[in-house]
Amino acid sequence: MKRDSVIIDVSIDQGGCFETSEITNHTHPVFRKYDVIHYCVPNIASRVARTATYALTNIFAPILLDIGEQGGLKNVIWQNAGVRNAVYIYQGHLTSKYIGERFSIPTKDLDLLIVSHR
């Protein structure tokens, strides 16, 4: 990247999406690595609550409508890969491999859980 480029890691809560990311905080929100400025504050949305609320409403309203129209959450999870990738717990089982590895908790494959309950 060019010198003085800026990276904003919006996934730092889940481990980050850049190899050079490190968790920062609101007191010291940025650091420089390889001449690139990094902003890696967890829960960025908390600083812009009103804007985050509108953004989340725009994301979740269609999903909630789909749940009603497609006969329940299980059907939406099965048919929508975006929703399926956002599920961390399903029917009491942890389905996020990253969280399972991070905290040494056993996980189950979400696709197998859904297929076994169809």
C-alpha positions, 0 to 999 in steps of 0.5 A: 500500500502507498505510504500514509494509506489508511486501513479501517478494520471493521472486523477487528471484533472477530479477529480482524481482516488484515494481517497487520491488524491489532486491536486498538481503543478510543484512547489510542485508536490508530497505529502505524505499521509499514507506513500504513495507518491502522484504525482497529477499534472494536465496536466502531458502531458505538461511536456513531449510534444513530447512523449505525442504527439506520444501517443495521435497520436497512440490513435486518428489516429485509432479513426479518421479512424473509423469515416471515415469508419463507416459513421461518429462520431455518429456511432463510439460513438454508437458502441465504449464504449471507445469513448462514455465514452470520450464524454463530449459534444454532439450536444450542450449538456453537457453529463459529469455528473461529470462536470455537478455536479461540476459546477451546469450545467444540463446534458443529457444522451449521450445514450439517445441523440444518440438514439433520433437522429438515 
